[in-house]
Amino acid sequence: MKFSLTWLKDYLETTATVTEICDALNAIGLEVEGVEDPAEKLAGFRIAHVLTAARHPDADKLQVLTVDTGDGQPLQVVCGAPNARAGMKGVLGLPGATVPANGMVLRKSAIRGVESNGMMCSTRELELGDDHDGIIELPDDAPVGTAFADYHGSDPVIEVAVTPNRPDCMGVYGIARDLAAKGLGTLKPIAMPAFRAAGACPVEIRTEDPEGCPAFYGRVVKRVTNGASPDWLQARLKSAGQRPISLLVDLTNYLMLGFGRPAHAYDLAKLQGAVVARRAKDGEEVLALNEKTYTLDAEMTVIADDAGVHDIAGIMGGEHSGVSESTTDVLLEIAYFDPARIGATGRKLGLSSDARTRFERGVDPAFLDDGLDLLTGLIVEMAGGTPSEVVRAGSPPSEPKVIAFDPGLTLRLGGVDVAEGEQKRILESLGFAVGADWQVTCPLRRHDIEGPADLVEEVVRIHGLDKVASVALPRVEGVARPTATPQQKLERGLRRAAAASGLNEAVTWSFLPEWAAEHFAGEGQALWVLANPISEDLKAMRPSLLPGLLIAAKRNADRGAETSRLFEIGRRYFRGQAGLSDEKPTLGIVLAGEKTQRGWQSGKAKAFDAYDAKALALQLLEAAGAPVANLMVMGEAGGQFHPGQSATLRLGPKVVLARFGMVHPATLKAFDMDGPVAAVELFLDAIPAKKGAAFARPGFNPPALQAVTRDFAFLVPASLAAGDLVRAVQGADKAAITGVRVFDVFAGQGVPEGHKSVAIEVTLQPGEASFKDAELKAIAEKVVAAAAKLGGELRG
């Protein structure tokens, strides 16, 4: 929110400087985002007296002026303004000055062969108005040589960030109230212009939506004269970033920005019948003041007459009923709308406005009558007219909240020792009523106050947040206890393991384009789609980490990167039970481009394959503590993967720890990528937690006897996975068999059709004594029997 120092001093009697005011605002929790001082923009511009004006020798529309800047040494200036003439006083920009309107730095130069020592300026060039037809003409008594900023007057503009819980500070008067409580001055009472109401309101006003619009007040002012606003009003609106439009519109904006109370003015001639606050009908449309048409539904509150909807209640007025220069009779409306309804309507329509910002946070329900009288008085004072009596439909919330407060809580909770008398003064200066028994009655405008802790915050922030001492947290004696959770430790270890394996960490958005999210969504899986995304390309919450990594790899390739080895640890998002968000920790990997470059030793460049993805998956699962030896390799990696070159790693048939393989050509086409590309996704939430993990690893005791290896070759069905055979053999004798690995797979001559030969090496570890022949024979029989259960037959 922006406001000028002059506007603030309309409500606050103070001698504080801009710096002191900004320091106080920061101290009470209203963060100052910036200060604009017009004197800085007008540096280098002086009041000058035009001594002579002669026609330029080489240009019909230019004049050569001699101007006096007060130092006794007249300067020559070339000027093209039609009103430039000898004897006038204007504003001269000297060499080195920067023109505010376009940022041009003035310098001594030759214009059509004639030297010019600066520029005579117009109001538009100095950003003081829209007039650009001629240069500024100052009164005859303007002091020559004086800095124009000092003559014009410097009115600094302060911009503060008002948090959503402080709607009472969405007007300059509310900010002045806080500064007065801080001790920076005295809050002035609101100056209510005097006027006399005459006769009943000729328009019926009612509310048919007491939930959305509990209170709807209005009155008619006839025979007004609309036109341009006075300079003081325009200056205040401009300081807030508002463009002056007309007196009637500007006064409603002045009420909103000055006192946080939105209101609306209708051209009475454009209304038909009663003016009603009601629910919209499904499919009703309204052309708003921003010249856009909005389709409404029955959950929205509107202001309408017999002809139709004129106003999206609390958000934006309609184009058809707005006031204009020809307006003579006006209906003034001021209302209290349900904040939740306003917020929901604004989000659904994607429509923001200054009024919505205030209504959805909660305006002061006690300022309806005073707000309407203030607006009416200002209109009568400046635009004339005769106001009618007020029509009040409904009533706003009027029951104040009463909180039992213990002043000792300020020290216990806030950490600041504030005297009880000072606490009472602070609360009363903010509008709270404090009883003798410390029963605190909250003003209706303070929707954010819910309990004693909020009152502590009020006292502490006005007393000074900078006075809260920094206190270290208590330390436990001895060695510091670990603070990382098991999940954090797991992700930290995996991050290190992935980086050590040659992968580069990527951090991508948790949002995706809707098409990318749908491509990776599981069957029947509902996406989380944002109602108000920051852009259409970041609309859906990601159901997988792979699309973000594929987009990153595509971007790398477009910029000339031959290889991308990317990994990311993050969350996937799903709709859980009861429609709640369900987040799954995941590690994703994308391998794109060349695995090895071409060379005289390796020959042609090689791409990544499914075995590279599988090796990484197993390596990282082992680093995560998963029982890799017990994993099963099964299919169904998902439609995004190549069906013949992908698989899943599972603990049993249902618990999927990872999926890996080559990305499907259709997926590559959807992401506009050239293949081949390998990918891995580890589902960290599925990895079983370690049981009974000790603080330190047990000591390593190497076996006393040397291990023995035995080789077996089995004829097995061609469809049997070698991993299944390895797993079966390993379980044949868990005490003696410590390792099984495949060292040959053969199919062809000598092997029956539909079969393959798989050769495995089995490592046997003796315990207390060496194996005897009978023991080795028994183990071999167990191995053969285990293979036979899978259809395997020992080759002769």
Secondary structure as GFF3:
##gff-version 3
##sequence-region A 1 796
A	DSSP	beta_strand	2	4	.	.	.	ID=ss1
A	DSSP	alpha_helix	5	11	.	.	.	ID=ss2
A	DSSP	beta_strand	12	13	.	.	.	ID=ss3
A	DSSP	alpha_helix	18	27	.	.	.	ID=ss4
A	DSSP	beta_strand	31	36	.	.	.	ID=ss5
A	DSSP	alpha_helix	38	41	.	.	.	ID=ss6
A	DSSP	beta_strand	45	55	.	.	.	ID=ss7
A	DSSP	beta_strand	63	68	.	.	.	ID=ss8
A	DSSP	beta_strand	75	79	.	.	.	ID=ss9
A	DSSP	beta_strand	89	93	.	.	.	ID=ss10
A	DSSP	beta_strand	109	111	.	.	.	ID=ss11
A	DSSP	beta_strand	114	116	.	.	.	ID=ss12
A	DSSP	beta_strand	119	120	.	.	.	ID=ss13
A	DSSP	alpha_helix	148	152	.	.	.	ID=ss14
A	DSSP	beta_strand	157	161	.	.	.	ID=ss15
A	DSSP	three_ten_helix	167	169	.	.	.	ID=ss16
A	DSSP	alpha_helix	172	182	.	.	.	ID=ss17
A	DSSP	beta_strand	186	187	.	.	.	ID=ss18
A	DSSP	beta_strand	205	207	.	.	.	ID=ss19
A	DSSP	beta_strand	215	222	.	.	.	ID=ss20
A	DSSP	alpha_helix	231	239	.	.	.	ID=ss21
A	DSSP	alpha_helix	247	259	.	.	.	ID=ss22
A	DSSP	beta_strand	264	267	.	.	.	ID=ss23
A	DSSP	three_ten_helix	268	270	.	.	.	ID=ss24
A	DSSP	beta_strand	275	279	.	.	.	ID=ss25
A	DSSP	beta_strand	285	287	.	.	.	ID=ss26
A	DSSP	beta_strand	293	295	.	.	.	ID=ss27
A	DSSP	beta_strand	301	304	.	.	.	ID=ss28
A	DSSP	beta_strand	309	312	.	.	.	ID=ss29
A	DSSP	beta_strand	316	317	.	.	.	ID=ss30
A	DSSP	beta_strand	330	336	.	.	.	ID=ss31
A	DSSP	alpha_helix	339	349	.	.	.	ID=ss32
A	DSSP	alpha_helix	354	359	.	.	.	ID=ss33
A	DSSP	three_ten_helix	365	367	.	.	.	ID=ss34
A	DSSP	alpha_helix	368	383	.	.	.	ID=ss35
A	DSSP	beta_strand	386	387	.	.	.	ID=ss36
A	DSSP	beta_strand	391	394	.	.	.	ID=ss37
A	DSSP	beta_strand	402	404	.	.	.	ID=ss38
A	DSSP	alpha_helix	409	414	.	.	.	ID=ss39
A	DSSP	alpha_helix	420	429	.	.	.	ID=ss40
A	DSSP	beta_strand	433	434	.	.	.	ID=ss41
A	DSSP	beta_strand	439	441	.	.	.	ID=ss42
A	DSSP	alpha_helix	452	464	.	.	.	ID=ss43
A	DSSP	three_ten_helix	465	467	.	.	.	ID=ss44
A	DSSP	alpha_helix	486	500	.	.	.	ID=ss45
A	DSSP	beta_strand	504	505	.	.	.	ID=ss46
A	DSSP	beta_strand	511	512	.	.	.	ID=ss47
A	DSSP	alpha_helix	514	520	.	.	.	ID=ss48
A	DSSP	beta_strand	540	541	.	.	.	ID=ss49
A	DSSP	alpha_helix	546	558	.	.	.	ID=ss50
A	DSSP	beta_strand	563	575	.	.	.	ID=ss51
A	DSSP	three_ten_helix	577	579	.	.	.	ID=ss52
A	DSSP	beta_strand	581	596	.	.	.	ID=ss53
A	DSSP	beta_strand	606	607	.	.	.	ID=ss54
A	DSSP	alpha_helix	610	623	.	.	.	ID=ss55
A	DSSP	three_ten_helix	628	630	.	.	.	ID=ss56
A	DSSP	beta_strand	632	634	.	.	.	ID=ss57
A	DSSP	beta_strand	641	651	.	.	.	ID=ss58
A	DSSP	beta_strand	655	663	.	.	.	ID=ss59
A	DSSP	alpha_helix	665	670	.	.	.	ID=ss60
A	DSSP	beta_strand	677	683	.	.	.	ID=ss61
A	DSSP	three_ten_helix	684	686	.	.	.	ID=ss62
A	DSSP	beta_strand	708	717	.	.	.	ID=ss63
A	DSSP	alpha_helix	722	730	.	.	.	ID=ss64
A	DSSP	beta_strand	737	746	.	.	.	ID=ss65
A	DSSP	beta_strand	755	764	.	.	.	ID=ss66
A	DSSP	alpha_helix	773	788	.	.	.	ID=ss67
A	DSSP	beta_strand	793	794	.	.	.	ID=ss68
###
